[in-house]
Structures are given as C-alpha cells and as structure tokens.
C-alpha cells in the first residue's frame, strides 16, 4: 500500500483545483485529437503525434493528482505546542539575527508560494531539524557543509 500524504487544507484545495484544470485540458486535447484524426489523411502527421503525446501527458498528470488526493489526509488545524506538519513558524537565524517565517508541509506542497509565507518540506534539512522543537528552542542545520543555528520565535 502506498503511504498516505498529509496535506494542509490549502494544499488539498490547490491539488483539487489542479485536477479540475487537468480535466478541462484533457477535454480540449481530446477534441483537438478528434479533429486532427478526422481531417488527416496521413496518420504519421507530426501535429497528430504531438496531440497524442500531449493527451498522454495530461492523462499521466491526472493519474498522479488523483493518486495523491486519494492518499491524502487533511491536517486538522489546532493549537501547536511544538513544530509539526502544517505549522507556520517564525525562526531567527542566530548569527545574522534575520527573522523569517515558513510553513512546514509535505513534499507535495513544498515550494508553493501562496501568500507571503514559503512552504518548506518537512523532509528538507531545515524541516527535519525544526520538527518537534518548541518556542525558544535552538537547533542547528547543516546544508552544503555550512552549519546554521536558529531559534524558534513562534509557532502557529
């Protein structure tokens, strides 16, 4: 059995919206393919082949999105005492005193810039290191042989 995917409500809605968009694209691709098939005397036509390949790519994206949504569990919003999946955390980098916020999400949602808060995977070095810490806790992350220390300023 494939492992379940934990998503924020926003992430679930975004993936659902992407799936609906792909369904519409599939309808369009099917119509184009039917038109090309009906009007083409030469089945080796490059346009026809490209349309077939595009339809296959769309079907593959639909399969992937359906699989991810079928395996998904929506993270319930609740008061968090420590850093966990779905948390929006403010961190301060100790050396530079820079303060920034991130949201810890599953890899499927990571990298999406919805709003002002970047979404960082719980499987990334920063995500792994932050998990389980409480406000005021210090932790270190090593990326590309550079160690950086952070303090958890707040958890939402």
MDTraj code that builds the backbone (N, CA, C; nanometers):
import mdtraj as md
import numpy as np

residues = "UNK UNK UNK UNK UNK UNK UNK UNK UNK UNK UNK UNK UNK UNK UNK UNK UNK UNK UNK UNK UNK UNK UNK UNK UNK UNK UNK UNK UNK UNK UNK UNK UNK UNK UNK UNK UNK UNK UNK UNK UNK UNK UNK UNK UNK UNK UNK UNK UNK UNK UNK UNK UNK UNK UNK UNK UNK UNK UNK UNK UNK UNK UNK UNK UNK UNK UNK UNK UNK UNK UNK UNK UNK UNK UNK UNK UNK UNK UNK UNK UNK UNK UNK UNK UNK UNK UNK UNK UNK UNK UNK UNK UNK UNK UNK UNK UNK UNK UNK UNK UNK UNK UNK UNK UNK UNK UNK UNK UNK UNK UNK UNK UNK UNK UNK UNK UNK UNK UNK UNK UNK UNK UNK UNK UNK UNK UNK UNK UNK UNK UNK UNK UNK UNK UNK UNK UNK UNK UNK UNK UNK UNK UNK UNK UNK UNK UNK UNK UNK UNK UNK UNK UNK UNK UNK UNK".split()
xyz = np.array([
    [0.0847, -0.1192, 0.0000],
    [0.0000, 0.0000, 0.0000],
    [0.0885, 0.1245, 0.0000],
    [0.0499, 0.2202, -0.0801],
    [0.1261, 0.3443, -0.0884],
    [0.1018, 0.4268, 0.0369],
    [0.2025, 0.5022, 0.0750],
    [0.1906, 0.5766, 0.2007],
    [0.0977, 0.6967, 0.1847],
    [0.0335, 0.7295, 0.2959],
    [-0.0591, 0.8427, 0.2961],
    [0.0182, 0.9735, 0.2881],
    [-0.0504, 1.0761, 0.2363],
    [0.0088, 1.2079, 0.2202],
    [-0.0689, 1.3049, 0.3078],
    [0.0008, 1.3734, 0.3972],
    [-0.0656, 1.4732, 0.4805],
    [-0.0596, 1.6075, 0.4095],
    [-0.1758, 1.6705, 0.3973],
    [-0.1860, 1.7997, 0.3296],
    [-0.2554, 1.9009, 0.4188],
    [-0.2184, 2.0264, 0.4025],
    [-0.2958, 2.1326, 0.4648],
    [-0.4250, 2.1470, 0.3849],
    [-0.5231, 2.2139, 0.4405],
    [-0.6483, 2.2374, 0.3677],
    [-0.6195, 2.3130, 0.2381],
    [-0.5318, 2.4131, 0.2460],
    [-0.4934, 2.4898, 0.1265],
    [-0.4297, 2.4002, 0.0216],
    [-0.3434, 2.3115, 0.0650],
    [-0.2765, 2.2210, -0.0278],
    [-0.3742, 2.1273, -0.0957],
    [-0.4704, 2.0760, -0.0190],
    [-0.5729, 1.9876, -0.0754],
    [-0.6553, 2.0629, -0.1791],
    [-0.6950, 2.1854, -0.1454],
    [-0.7747, 2.2659, -0.2388],
    [-0.6947, 2.3000, -0.3646],
    [-0.5651, 2.3279, -0.3490],
    [-0.4817, 2.3593, -0.4643],
    [-0.4696, 2.2383, -0.5561],
    [-0.4451, 2.1197, -0.4982],
    [-0.4349, 1.9987, -0.5802],
    [-0.5679, 1.9653, -0.6468],
    [-0.6784, 1.9854, -0.5746],
    [-0.8110, 1.9615, -0.6336],
    [-0.8349, 2.0559, -0.7507],
    [-0.7960, 2.1813, -0.7347],
    [-0.8089, 2.2788, -0.8430],
    [-0.7226, 2.2415, -0.9627],
    [-0.6010, 2.1935, -0.9350],
    [-0.5134, 2.1484, -1.0437],
    [-0.5753, 2.0309, -1.1184],
    [-0.6394, 1.9404, -1.0434],
    [-0.7037, 1.8249, -1.1061],
    [-0.8179, 1.8694, -1.1967],
    [-0.9000, 1.9621, -1.1485],
    [-1.0101, 2.0137, -1.2312],
    [-0.9565, 2.0799, -1.3576],
    [-0.8487, 2.1533, -1.3451],
    [-0.7863, 2.2185, -1.4605],
    [-0.7361, 2.1130, -1.5602],
    [-0.6776, 2.0059, -1.5096],
    [-0.6282, 1.8998, -1.5987],
    [-0.7437, 1.8281, -1.6685],
    [-0.8574, 1.8108, -1.5993],
    [-0.9754, 1.7511, -1.6644],
    [-1.0194, 1.8374, -1.7828],
    [-1.0199, 1.9700, -1.7630],
    [-1.0576, 2.0608, -1.8725],
    [-0.9572, 2.0518, -1.9876],
    [-0.8293, 2.0464, -1.9528],
    [-0.7264, 2.0339, -2.0567],
    [-0.7406, 1.9022, -2.1326],
    [-0.7803, 1.7952, -2.0614],
    [-0.7994, 1.6657, -2.1266],
    [-0.9138, 1.6720, -2.2271],
    [-1.0228, 1.7385, -2.1888],
    [-1.1352, 1.7550, -2.2821],
    [-1.0895, 1.8281, -2.4081],
    [-1.0148, 1.9364, -2.3896],
    [-0.9648, 2.0133, -2.5041],
    [-0.8710, 1.9290, -2.5907],
    [-0.7821, 1.8553, -2.5263],
    [-0.6868, 1.7723, -2.6009],
    [-0.7591, 1.6624, -2.6784],
    [-0.8639, 1.6061, -2.6187],
    [-0.9418, 1.5024, -2.6861],
    [-1.0119, 1.5592, -2.8085],
    [-1.0695, 1.6786, -2.7945],
    [-1.1358, 1.7435, -2.9085],
    [-1.0366, 1.7725, -3.0209],
    [-0.9206, 1.8237, -2.9864],
    [-0.8181, 1.8536, -3.0867],
    [-0.7749, 1.7252, -3.1572],
    [-0.7552, 1.6202, -3.0795],
    [-0.7138, 1.4921, -3.1363],
    [-0.8194, 1.4374, -3.2316],
    [-0.9466, 1.4492, -3.1928],
    [-1.0549, 1.4031, -3.2804],
    [-1.0580, 1.4833, -3.4101],
    [-1.0400, 1.6140, -3.3998],
    [-1.0381, 1.6986, -3.5199],
    [-0.9221, 1.6610, -3.6117],
    [-0.8043, 1.6419, -3.5532],
    [-0.6875, 1.6065, -3.6341],
    [-0.7023, 1.4681, -3.6970],
    [-0.7590, 1.3748, -3.6219],
    [-0.7790, 1.2399, -3.6740],
    [-0.8785, 1.2417, -3.7894],
    [-0.9839, 1.3195, -3.7748],
    [-1.0865, 1.3275, -3.8781],
    [-1.0408, 1.3987, -4.0032],
    [-0.9493, 1.4925, -3.9896],
    [-0.9090, 1.5721, -4.1060],
    [-0.7768, 1.5271, -4.1663],
    [-0.7095, 1.4346, -4.1033],
    [-0.5771, 1.3949, -4.1509],
    [-0.5850, 1.2699, -4.2369],
    [-0.5236, 1.2780, -4.3537],
    [-0.5128, 1.1610, -4.4402],
    [-0.3862, 1.0829, -4.4073],
    [-0.2920, 1.1501, -4.3458],
    [-0.1633, 1.0887, -4.3143],
    [-0.1525, 1.0729, -4.1629],
    [-0.1635, 0.9484, -4.1133],
    [-0.1624, 0.9250, -3.9694],
    [-0.0245, 0.9442, -3.9080],
    [0.0765, 0.9670, -3.9892],
    [0.2086, 0.9961, -3.9367],
    [0.2302, 1.1459, -3.9234],
    [0.1246, 1.2200, -3.9386],
    [0.1305, 1.3658, -3.9301],
    [0.1903, 1.4085, -3.7958],
    [0.2877, 1.4992, -3.7987],
    [0.3561, 1.5445, -3.6768],
    [0.2600, 1.6092, -3.5783],
    [0.1638, 1.6867, -3.6280],
    [0.0662, 1.7503, -3.5397],
    [-0.0198, 1.6490, -3.4674],
    [-0.0566, 1.5437, -3.5366],
    [-0.1365, 1.4376, -3.4762],
    [-0.0562, 1.3656, -3.3681],
    [0.0694, 1.3357, -3.3973],
    [0.1550, 1.2686, -3.2987],
    [0.1751, 1.3559, -3.1752],
    [0.1974, 1.4839, -3.1955],
    [0.2152, 1.5751, -3.0822],
    [0.0883, 1.5812, -2.9984],
    [-0.0273, 1.5844, -3.0629],
    [-0.1552, 1.5873, -2.9908],
    [-0.1739, 1.4597, -2.9089],
    [-0.1350, 1.3457, -2.9647],
    [-0.1448, 1.2183, -2.8909],
    [-0.0549, 1.2216, -2.7674],
    [0.0684, 1.2691, -2.7873],
    [0.1626, 1.2755, -2.6747],
    [0.1149, 1.3727, -2.5667],
    [0.0588, 1.4842, -2.6070],
    [0.0075, 1.5814, -2.5095],
    [-0.1073, 1.5208, -2.4300],
    [-0.1950, 1.4483, -2.4969],
    [-0.3075, 1.3834, -2.4279],
    [-0.2552, 1.2814, -2.3263],
    [-0.1535, 1.2070, -2.3634],
    [-0.0940, 1.1093, -2.2715],
    [-0.0325, 1.1802, -2.1509],
    [0.0381, 1.2911, -2.1730],
    [0.0984, 1.3664, -2.0612],
    [-0.0093, 1.4173, -1.9652],
    [-0.1192, 1.4662, -2.0208],
    [-0.2290, 1.5157, -1.9363],
    [-0.2890, 1.4007, -1.8563],
    [-0.3108, 1.2870, -1.9204],
    [-0.3661, 1.1702, -1.8501],
    [-0.2737, 1.1247, -1.7379],
    [-0.1432, 1.1301, -1.7602],
    [-0.0474, 1.0932, -1.6553],
    [-0.0541, 1.1900, -1.5378],
    [-0.0663, 1.3211, -1.5664],
    [-0.0791, 1.4199, -1.4576],
    [-0.2081, 1.3958, -1.3795],
    [-0.3169, 1.3648, -1.4515],
    [-0.4442, 1.3362, -1.3845],
    [-0.4291, 1.2146, -1.2942],
    [-0.3673, 1.1088, -1.3436],
    [-0.3464, 0.9883, -1.2622],
    [-0.2669, 1.0203, -1.1362],
    [-0.1589, 1.1010, -1.1512],
    [-0.0753, 1.1354, -1.0358],
    [-0.1535, 1.2177, -0.9333],
    [-0.2284, 1.3188, -0.9825],
    [-0.3063, 1.4037, -0.8918],
    [-0.4155, 1.3238, -0.8217],
    [-0.4852, 1.2375, -0.8956],
    [-0.5896, 1.1548, -0.8339],
    [-0.5298, 1.0650, -0.7267],
    [-0.4132, 1.0065, -0.7551],
    [-0.3468, 0.9207, -0.6578],
    [-0.3102, 0.9992, -0.5321],
    [-0.2517, 1.1175, -0.5503],
    [-0.2126, 1.1989, -0.4348],
    [-0.3343, 1.2396, -0.3526],
    [-0.4421, 1.2789, -0.4190],
    [-0.5631, 1.3193, -0.3466],
    [-0.6277, 1.2004, -0.2768],
    [-0.6266, 1.0832, -0.3402],
    [-0.6850, 0.9640, -0.2783],
    [-0.6077, 0.9192, -0.1551],
    [-0.4784, 0.9457, -0.1527],
    [-0.3952, 0.9068, -0.0385],
    [-0.3849, 1.0168, 0.0665],
    [-0.4504, 1.1290, 0.0428],
    [-0.4296, 1.2448, 0.1304],
    [-0.5142, 1.2409, 0.2571],
    [-0.4560, 1.2972, 0.3591],
    [-0.5228, 1.3208, 0.4872],
    [-0.5033, 1.4691, 0.5147],
    [-0.6125, 1.5381, 0.5420],
    [-0.6025, 1.6817, 0.5682],
    [-0.5624, 1.7033, 0.7137],
    [-0.4612, 1.7850, 0.7328],
    [-0.4128, 1.8177, 0.8669],
    [-0.5150, 1.9093, 0.9332],
    [-0.5645, 1.8683, 1.0467],
    [-0.6605, 1.9495, 1.1215],
    [-0.5873, 2.0658, 1.1879],
    [-0.6471, 2.1840, 1.1789],
    [-0.5880, 2.2997, 1.2461],
    [-0.6105, 2.2868, 1.3965],
    [-0.5068, 2.3138, 1.4726],
    [-0.5149, 2.3088, 1.6184],
    [-0.3988, 2.3890, 1.6771],
    [-0.4085, 2.4157, 1.8057],
    [-0.3014, 2.4874, 1.8760],
    [-0.1811, 2.3955, 1.8838],
    [-0.0685, 2.4441, 1.8367],
    [0.0524, 2.3624, 1.8343],
    [0.1491, 2.4076, 1.9424],
    [0.1917, 2.3127, 2.0216],
    [0.2896, 2.3396, 2.1269],
    [0.4316, 2.3236, 2.0744],
    [0.4456, 2.2435, 1.9682],
    [0.5774, 2.2224, 1.9086],
    [0.5634, 2.2229, 1.7564],
    [0.6758, 2.2313, 1.6883],
    [0.6756, 2.2366, 1.5419],
    [0.6323, 2.1008, 1.4877],
    [0.5282, 2.1042, 1.4038],
    [0.4789, 1.9831, 1.3392],
    [0.4287, 2.0189, 1.2002],
    [0.3907, 1.9180, 1.1256],
    [0.3431, 1.9388, 0.9897],
    [0.2247, 2.0345, 0.9895],
    [0.2289, 2.1334, 0.9026],
    [0.1234, 2.2339, 0.8928],
    [0.1518, 2.3603, 0.9715],
    [0.2497, 2.3550, 1.0611],
    [0.2812, 2.4708, 1.1455],
    [0.3425, 2.5841, 1.0639],
    [0.3030, 2.7059, 1.0994],
    [0.3703, 2.8255, 1.0486],
    [0.4626, 2.8690, 1.1613],
    [0.5912, 2.8710, 1.1318],
    [0.6881, 2.9035, 1.2364],
    [0.7713, 3.0250, 1.1964],
    [0.8024, 3.1052, 1.2970],
    [0.8959, 3.2162, 1.2777],
    [1.0282, 3.1725, 1.3379],
    [1.1329, 3.1877, 1.2592],
    [1.2666, 3.1486, 1.3023],
    [1.3587, 3.2690, 1.2981],
    [1.4556, 3.2698, 1.3878],
    [1.5601, 3.3715, 1.3821],
    [1.6927, 3.2997, 1.3610],
    [1.7638, 3.3438, 1.2579],
    [1.8976, 3.2902, 1.2331],
    [1.9899, 3.3609, 1.3315],
    [2.0556, 3.2864, 1.4168],
    [2.1304, 3.3421, 1.5296],
    [2.2408, 3.4388, 1.4860],
    [2.3207, 3.4019, 1.3891],
    [2.4359, 3.4848, 1.3514],
    [2.3942, 3.6181, 1.2906],
    [2.2962, 3.6173, 1.1997],
    [2.2581, 3.7413, 1.1300],
    [2.1420, 3.8138, 1.1972],
    [2.0746, 3.7472, 1.2894],
    [1.9552, 3.7996, 1.3585],
    [1.8345, 3.8128, 1.2651],
    [1.8450, 3.7606, 1.1425],
    [1.7339, 3.7663, 1.0466],
    [1.6182, 3.6800, 1.0968],
    [1.4970, 3.7368, 1.0916],
    [1.3761, 3.6640, 1.1310],
    [1.2924, 3.6406, 1.0055],
    [1.2441, 3.5181, 0.9901],
    [1.1599, 3.4846, 0.8751],
    [1.0608, 3.3767, 0.9159],
    [0.9557, 3.3633, 0.8374],
    [0.8524, 3.2632, 0.8648],
    [0.8455, 3.1634, 0.7509],
    [0.8134, 3.0390, 0.7866],
    [0.7902, 2.9331, 0.6893],
    [0.6730, 2.8490, 0.7377],
    [0.6143, 2.7736, 0.6466],
    [0.5141, 2.6751, 0.6852],
    [0.5702, 2.5383, 0.6508],
    [0.5680, 2.4458, 0.7468],
    [0.6145, 2.3103, 0.7228],
    [0.5023, 2.2287, 0.6602],
    [0.5299, 2.1718, 0.5436],
    [0.4299, 2.0966, 0.4684],
    [0.4928, 1.9689, 0.4138],
    [0.4088, 1.8816, 0.3587],
    [0.4590, 1.7605, 0.2940],
    [0.5312, 1.7998, 0.1651],
    [0.6154, 1.7133, 0.1127],
    [0.6896, 1.7464, -0.0097],
    [0.6008, 1.7865, -0.1277],
    [0.4801, 1.7334, -0.1352],
    [0.3883, 1.7668, -0.2452],
    [0.3554, 1.9155, -0.2458],
    [0.3427, 1.9749, -0.1276],
    [0.3060, 2.1165, -0.1175],
    [0.4268, 2.2099, -0.1174],
    [0.5444, 2.1565, -0.0917],
    [0.6638, 2.2394, -0.0740],
    [0.6954, 2.3213, -0.1980],
    [0.7486, 2.4396, -0.1735],
    [0.7902, 2.5268, -0.2824],
    [0.6803, 2.6148, -0.3367],
    [0.5578, 2.5937, -0.2947],
    [0.4458, 2.6728, -0.3451],
    [0.4441, 2.8063, -0.2726],
    [0.4353, 2.9132, -0.3492],
    [0.4301, 3.0463, -0.2894],
    [0.2878, 3.0994, -0.2961],
    [0.2047, 3.0557, -0.2038],
    [0.0702, 3.1104, -0.1888],
    [0.0786, 3.2073, -0.0726],
    [0.0525, 3.3307, -0.0979],
    [0.0654, 3.4296, 0.0076],
    [0.2111, 3.4655, 0.0283],
    [0.2436, 3.5083, 0.1479],
    [0.3776, 3.5599, 0.1759],
    [0.4675, 3.4590, 0.2456],
    [0.4130, 3.3459, 0.2871],
    [0.4907, 3.2511, 0.3664],
    [0.5335, 3.1326, 0.2794],
    [0.6649, 3.1132, 0.2615],
    [0.7120, 2.9992, 0.1823],
    [0.6764, 2.8666, 0.2492],
    [0.6475, 2.7682, 0.1669],
    [0.6159, 2.6342, 0.2155],
    [0.7416, 2.5485, 0.2014],
    [0.7853, 2.4923, 0.3143],
    [0.9085, 2.4147, 0.3197],
    [0.8743, 2.2711, 0.3578],
    [0.9327, 2.1760, 0.2869],
    [0.9068, 2.0346, 0.3124],
    [0.9572, 1.9924, 0.4500],
    [0.8781, 1.9077, 0.5146],
    [0.9208, 1.8502, 0.6418],
    [1.0343, 1.7501, 0.6210],
    [1.0627, 1.7153, 0.4953],
    [1.1723, 1.6237, 0.4648],
    [1.3001, 1.6970, 0.4238],
    [1.2934, 1.8303, 0.4159],
    [1.4129, 1.9098, 0.3839],
    [1.5013, 1.9169, 0.5086],
    [1.6282, 1.9526, 0.4933],
    [1.7142, 1.9643, 0.6119],
    [1.6572, 2.0601, 0.7173],
    [1.6071, 2.1760, 0.6749],
    [1.5501, 2.2716, 0.7700],
    [1.4240, 2.2147, 0.8340],
    [1.3381, 2.1537, 0.7532],
    [1.2145, 2.0958, 0.8052],
    [1.2403, 1.9851, 0.9060],
    [1.3314, 1.8950, 0.8721],
    [1.3653, 1.7849, 0.9636],
    [1.4203, 1.8378, 1.0957],
    [1.5089, 1.9365, 1.0864],
    [1.5728, 1.9899, 1.2071],
    [1.4744, 2.0648, 1.2959],
    [1.3756, 2.1314, 1.2361],
    [1.2803, 2.2118, 1.3137],
    [1.1741, 2.1264, 1.3828],
    [1.1405, 2.0122, 1.3242],
    [1.0312, 1.9296, 1.3768],
    [1.0503, 1.8975, 1.5252],
    [0.9412, 1.9136, 1.5997],
    [0.9401, 1.8773, 1.7408],
    [0.9891, 1.9848, 1.8360],
    [1.0497, 2.0899, 1.7843],
    [1.1005, 2.1953, 1.8725],
    [0.9877, 2.2861, 1.9199],
    [1.0108, 2.3512, 2.0334],
    [0.9133, 2.4436, 2.0925],
    [0.9667, 2.5858, 2.0836],
    [0.8777, 2.6814, 2.1116],
    [0.9203, 2.8218, 2.1129],
    [1.0394, 2.8378, 2.2068],
    [1.1393, 2.9111, 2.1597],
    [1.2592, 2.9348, 2.2396],
    [1.3686, 2.8314, 2.2185],
    [1.3351, 2.7173, 2.1582],
    [1.4360, 2.6137, 2.1329],
    [1.5332, 2.6585, 2.0243],
    [1.6580, 2.6183, 2.0416],
    [1.7615, 2.6406, 1.9404],
    [1.7867, 2.5078, 1.8695],
    [1.8161, 2.5150, 1.7405],
    [1.8554, 2.3951, 1.6662],
    [1.9497, 2.4355, 1.5543],
    [2.0259, 2.3379, 1.5076],
    [2.1244, 2.3641, 1.4023],
    [2.0906, 2.2831, 1.2779],
    [2.1227, 2.3424, 1.1629],
    [2.1027, 2.2779, 1.0338],
    [2.2331, 2.2880, 0.9568],
    [2.2750, 2.1769, 0.8987],
    [2.3935, 2.1775, 0.8141],
    [2.3498, 2.1562, 0.6699],
    [2.3788, 2.2551, 0.5864],
    [2.3484, 2.2477, 0.4437],
    [2.4756, 2.2854, 0.3690],
    [2.5153, 2.2005, 0.2766],
    [2.6375, 2.2240, 0.1973],
    [2.7572, 2.2541, 0.2870],
    [2.7729, 2.1746, 0.3900],
    [2.8849, 2.1842, 0.4845],
    [2.8875, 2.3141, 0.5639],
    [2.7758, 2.3867, 0.5652],
    [2.7673, 2.5094, 0.6448],
    [2.6617, 2.4879, 0.7533],
    [2.7028, 2.5065, 0.8779],
    [2.6105, 2.4899, 0.9894],
    [2.5506, 2.6253, 1.0270],
    [2.4180, 2.6263, 1.0398],
    [2.3469, 2.7482, 1.0768],
    [2.2603, 2.7168, 1.1979],
    [2.2597, 2.8083, 1.2944],
    [2.1786, 2.7894, 1.4147],
    [2.0579, 2.8823, 1.4095],
    [1.9429, 2.8273, 1.4492],
    [1.8170, 2.9015, 1.4513],
    [1.7541, 2.8908, 1.5892],
    [1.6667, 2.9871, 1.6189],
    [1.5823, 2.9793, 1.7376],
    [1.4377, 2.9912, 1.6900],
    [1.3504, 2.9101, 1.7495],
    [1.2080, 2.9145, 1.7159],
    [1.1466, 3.0320, 1.7914],
    [1.0997, 3.1325, 1.7186],
    [1.0416, 3.2521, 1.7793],
    [0.8930, 3.2333, 1.8098],
    [0.8198, 3.1694, 1.7166],
    [0.6769, 3.1463, 1.7390],
    [0.6296, 3.0293, 1.6539],
    [0.5183, 2.9700, 1.6988],
    [0.4554, 2.8575, 1.6289],
    [0.3071, 2.8874, 1.6200],
    [0.2527, 2.8792, 1.5000],
    [0.1081, 2.8996, 1.4809],
    [0.0479, 2.7776, 1.4159],
])
top = md.Topology()
chain = top.add_chain()
for i, resn in enumerate(residues, 1):
    res = top.add_residue(resn, chain, resSeq=i)
    for name in ("N", "CA", "C"):
        top.add_atom(name, md.element.get_by_symbol(name[0]), res)
traj = md.Trajectory(xyz[None], top)
